[in-house]
Amino acid sequence: MDLHKKYGIGMNEIINICSALRDNIIIDCGHTLISTNNKSYSFGKNGTPSPGEIESFRYGIKIFKTLKNSNKNARINLYLSDLVGIRGGNKERRCIYAEIHDGNKEKYIPKQYIELLDAEDIDYNDILINLQSKGNTVFKKTIKKSVTT
């Protein structure tokens, strides 16, 4: 199969992409539910991340620190499930998304995770936060585009 004809990319581009993937690493960890709770936010099913979610985040931090110590460009991705607990619907989701991407992340990181990050002196700028609803929207657009082309 000729990748250049089919996808418009050649072997050199693929090698560059693979190299970038090895050099820029995202650690997915600590996925938890976010809910509206009296004009603030709570996390997890019972107002706090579960022990498993916290442990996942702790392992993610260990991996992150190991990669950084090996001079790798690594970041932590915290994925928040916002499909059921956000009372303000899509309007509130858009506000959350805008705040996160404007750098106002701290209130969207569970306090248990903040404590772990602070204990390891990790800059919040090394944390990516993504909303499940946003990911679903991107996924749907990607699928629609691939079906129509």
N, C-alpha and C positions, 0 to 999 in steps of 0.2 A: 504494500500500500504506500502510495506517495503522500506523505503527510503534508508536504508543501502544497500540493494540488488540492487536497481535501480540506485542510484547515488553514492554509496560508502561513504555515510555519515550517521551518526546516530543522535539521538535527542540531545546528548551533543554538537556535533559540530554545530548543528543548533542554539542551545541556545547561544553558544559562538559567532557565527556570528551575531546573533541579538543583543547581548550585545555590540559587537564591533561597529555595525551600530549606536546604540544609543550613544555611547561614541565618535565616530569619525564622525563628521557631516560636510558635504560639502554644502555650500550655493551657488546655481546657480543663478547668477544675472548679469545684465548689458550686456547681449549678444548683440554684434554689428558687423557690417561689417568692415573688414580691406581691404584697397586698397593700391596699390603702387601709390605714388604721388611724382614725381620728386626726385627719390632716397631716399624718406622717406615714411612714411606711414600716411594715413589718416583713419579716423574711421567714421562709419555711412554712410548713403546714400548721404549726402550733405557735407561730410568732417568733420562732427562732430556727435557724438551720438545724437539720438533724445531725446527730453524731457522725453519720456517714458522709454528709455534705461537708461538715467541718474537717473531717479526716481527709477527704478528697482535696480540699483547699490546702491543708497542711502539706500533703504530698506534692501538690503543684508548686508550692513555695520551695520545697526541697529541690525539686527538679530545676526550677527557675534559678535558684542560687548556684547549683552545680553548673548549669550552662553558662551563667554569667561569669563564674570563676574560670571557665574554659574559653573566655572571650567570645562567646556566642551572643548574637543579638536575639534575646528572648523576651517575651512578654507573657503575662498571665491573662487569660480570657475568662471573665466571670459572666456566665450566661444566666439571665434572669427570666424565669417563666412568668409572663405578665398576662396570660390569656384569661384567667378566671378571677383574679383578686383585685383588679384595678377598677374602682367604682366609677371613675370619670370617663371610662371608655376610651375611644381612639383619641379624643382631644387630650386627655391626660397622658396617654402613651406618647403622643407627639411632644408634649411638654417635657416628659422624662427624657426622651431621646435627645431633644435639643439641649437640655441641661447637661446631660452626660457628655455630649460632643462639644459643649462649650467649656468643658473642664471641671464642671461642678459634680464630681463623682462621689465624694465622701458619703453623702446621705443615702446613696444607692449601694453602698457596701455594708453588709451586716457587721455589727459591732464586734462579733466574734472574729471575723475576718480582719477587721481593722487592727485588733489586738495582735493577731499573728503577723500581719504586715509590719506593724510598728516594732514588734519584738525582733524582727529580722532587718529593720531599717530599710524597707523597700519603699521606693517612691511610688505614690499613687499614679504617676504618669506611666509607670510600667504595667498598669492594669487596664485592660480593655474591658468594657462592659457592653454587652449586647442583649437586646430584648428578643424573646422568642417570637413575638408578633412581627417584629421587623424582619427577622430571619425568614419567617413564613412568607412574608410579602415578597422578599427578594427571590425565594425559591419558586414561588408561583410565577413571577415574571420570567425567570430563567426557563422554567418548564414551558410556559406559553410561547416564548421566543423559539425554543428548540423544536416545538411541535409545528410552528408556522413556517419554519425555514426548511 
